């Protein structure tokens, strides 16, 4: 039996509150339960509680970006993406 390790990187610099984000939570958690390794890159470290524990949550350690500065969030997440 051949076992393939599937991996998915989700790039979401800013996770706000709304319908798109609810779909992100549902789809990400569903795929992680199907044994797909998921790496989520975001600047919002306060949203980790909405994701399954198997999802690798990649975000900065500090949380001053949770409120504004969308362009800075995008640049920081691009940096995290290339460092992955």
Buried (B, 14 or more C-beta within 10 A) or exposed (E): EEEEEEEEEBBBBBBEEEEEBEEBBEEBBEBBEEEBBBBBBBBBBEBBEBBBEBBBBBBBEEEEBBEEBEEEBBEBBEEBBEEE
